[in-house]
C-alpha cells in the first residue's frame, strides 16, 4: 500500500475512533438517565424515558455507521 493509501486508512481509523468516543458518551448518558429514572417520580420518569429512547435511536444509527466504517476499512486494507 502506498503512502497516500496509508494516510487515508489512518484518517478512516481516526473517524471510527471519534464515533466510538461518541458511542461511549451516549452510553454514559443513557446510564445516567436510567439511574435517575429509578429514583424519581412517575412524571419525571416519562420525560427521562423519552430522552432515553431518543438516545437509543442515536445509538442505533451510530452503531450502523461504525459497522459500515469498519467494513470500508477492512475492504481497503485487503486491496
Secondary structure, 3 states (H helix, E strand, C coil): CCHHHHHHHHHHHHHHHHHHHHHHHHHHHHHHHHHHHCCCCHHHHHHHHHHHHHHHHHHHHHHHHHHHHHHHHHHHHHC
